[in-house]
């Protein structure tokens, strides 16, 4: 299927699936993104009360369902009872086309099985060893090590994942990004960033007053075999600018637009 997650090199990462046309982080959004032909689906997982990896971005149910409360305070059965299409609208709340249509939260296992030829970038939202162990188990059960990248804003999660299963690729988290930025600005980058694994940047174009993505940054990191993925880009001109600068992938809520731009640029 894939020689590795980055072979062939992904250009377009669908942020939470085809979230422009379907409720985000649902099987419906993922299947649409697959049919569209995106390179990667970006998604998020929490650990349910009974230890299942459930796909959802927010800590709570409130924004996107007819339920309330923390994801981690509910069992899988309870989570499956809520309407995951309840608040989805494309016209400012005039209509809710998926309300009452049977759209439900799904598990990572269900997503990997529903999209067996698709690469996934999975953000581990819950902090701690249980979610890392559950993630490794699901990836192994689906023989998906070559099509999944683990990500997390929790540095401890990534350290543990790398230690327990080094064959699963991970991105780097904020503290690591800042270190490499400082070294790059000071012209102190080593010739090899890491001898054990490829470095995967998943970063915004800028963070506060700091510009992250610059021509010199892209050149320096590519020289050291790093991968640069930029989020979350929904504007055509910004996609063109970033691709023109040489970034490897854009994460976007508008994957159809990003695919069109990438094609126009010969990528």
N, C-alpha and C positions, 0 to 999 in steps of 0.2 A: 504493500500500500504506500507507505512513505519510508524512505531510507532513514529519515529522522524527521522531527517536527519541522525543521527548517530546510528540508530537501524534498520537494521544491520549495523555494523561498516564498513565504506568504506575503502578499501585498495588502489585502483587504481583510480586516478583522471586524466582524459584525458584533457590535456592542450589545450584549444581551439578546442576540439573535436579530431577526428582522423586526426590531422594536418600533419601526415607523408604521408598520401595517398590522402588527399583532401585539397582544399584551406581552410585555417584556419578560424574558426568562421563562417562557413556557414552551412546551413541545411544539405548539403551533408556530411560534416565532422561530424556533430552531429549524423545523422542517422547511419553512418558507426560505430561510437563509440558505439551507442546503440546496434546495431547488434552484435558487438564484445563482449558485456557484461560488459562494464566498470561500475564501481560503481557510479562515478560522472563525469559530464562534467564541466570543468572550462571555463568561458567565461567572456566577458567584454561588457559593454553597455555605449553608449553616448546618449545624448538627441539631437534629430534632431532639426532643426530650427522651425518646427511646433509641437514640443513637444512629439515626439514618441521615445520610447526606442529602439534604433537601436544597434544591436550587431556588435561590431568592437573593435579591440584593440587600434590601433593608433589614434591619434588626427586627422590625415589627411587621405585622400584617396590614396596618392601618392605611397606608397610602394606596395600595393596589387591590385590596380585596374588600369583602363585606365583613371581615373579621377584625379583631383588635388583639393587641398583646404581642409579646415577644415570640419570635419563631421558636426559640429554644425552650419555651415553656409549654409547647404543644407536642403531642405525639404525632407520628406520621398520619395516623387515621384521622386525627382532629384537623390537621393541616389540609388533608385531602377533601375535607367537607366544605372548605371555603371557595368562593368564586374568584379565581385569579384574573378574570376578565372584567370584573365589576366596574372599575373606574376608567377603563381604557376608552379614550375618545380622540377623535381627529378633528373635531369641530368646536373645541372649546367648551365641551360639556352639553352641547345641544342633544347629542345622541350618544349611546353607549352600545355599539354594535355587538360586543361579545358578552354583555351582561346576560346571565342566565343561559348561556350556550354550552355549559359543561366544561369550560376551561379550568383546569386545576393546577395547583403546584405540582411539580414533578421532582423526581429524584435524579441524582447524577447517573445512577445506574440506568434509569429509563432513558435519559438523554443519549448516553453512549450507545445504547442498543437501538434507539430510534434513528440515529445518524451514524451508522457503522463505518462510513468512509469519510468522516468529518474530523478535523482537528479542533480541539477545545483548549482554550486558555481559562483555567479555573482559579478564581480568587477564593482562598480559604478565609472566610469572615470570622468564624468562631476562633477564639484563641485557646491553644492547649494541645496536648498530646492526643486526646481522643479523636479530634478532627483529622489530625495528620494520619493516624492509624487507619481511620475509616476511609480516607482518601486513597491511601496506598492499596488497601484491600479492594476497593471498587475498580481502580485502574488495573490492578493485576487480574481480577476476575474477568474483565473485559478485554484483556490482552491489548491494552491501550497505551503502553508506555511510550510508543513512538508517535502517538498523536495527541498527547496531553502535556501541557505545561502547567506547573503549579505556581501560583502567585499568592501573595498575601501582604497586607500592610503590617502584619506582625512578624518582625524579624525572627522571633523565637520559633514561629511555625516553619519558616523556610530553613533555618539551621537544622531543625529536627528532621524535616523531610529529606534534606540533602544527606544527613547522617544515616537515616534508616533505609532510604532507597535512592542511592545516587544515580540510578539509571533513569529516574524521572527528572526531566529538566525543570529548572525553576528560573523565574525572573529574579531580579534583585530588588530589594526594597529600599525605602527612602534613605535610610542611614548609609547604605552602601553607595547609592547614587551620589549622595553629597560628598562622600569620600573621593570618588572618582572625579567629580567635578572640581574639587579643590586641587587634586593632583594635576588634572589637565590644565587648569588655569595657571598653576605654578610651574608648568612644564616639567613635572616630576613623575609622569606616568611611566611605569615599568614597561619593558618591551612586551611582556606577557601579562595580561591582567589576572589570569587565574590558570594554573596548570592542571586543575582537576576538572574544570567544566567551562563551557562557553558562557560568556556574560551576556545576559539579555536585559536590555534597558526597556522599561515600559514607563514612559514619562510624558508629562504635558510639555508643550513648547516652552512654557515658562512657569515658574513657581514664585508668586509674589514678585519681588523686584529682580529676581534672578532669571535671566534667559538661559534656558537649558540647551535648546537645539540651535546650534550655530554651525556654519560650514566647518569651522575648525574642530568643533566637537565631533561632528559626523566623521570627518576625515581621520581624526586621531583614534576614534573607537573602531572604525572599520579597519584601520591599519592593524589593530590588535584583535581582529576577528570577532568583534562584538556585534550583536544584533540590536537595532534601534527601532522600537515601536512607539508611536506617539498617539496619545489619547487626549480628549475625545473630539475628533475633527469632523465637523458637519458642513463646513463652508468650502465651496469649490476652489476659490482662489487660494485658501489656506492649504488645501490638499495639494494643489499644483505647486505651491511654494515649497512645501515640505518634501514632496517627491522629487522636485527639482534640486533640492539640497542634498538628496541622497538617502533619506531615511528609508528603512526597509519596509515598514508597514504603517498603515494608519488604522486606528480603531475608530469606528464611526457608528452613529445611529442611522446613517444613510448609506448602507453598503452598496445599493444600486448606483448611486452617484459616484462613490469611490471607485467602483469597478469601471465605470465609464471614463473617469479621469485617468486611471491607471492604463486603460487600453489606449486612450488618446496619446499618452506619453510613451507608449511602446513598452510598457512594463509587463 
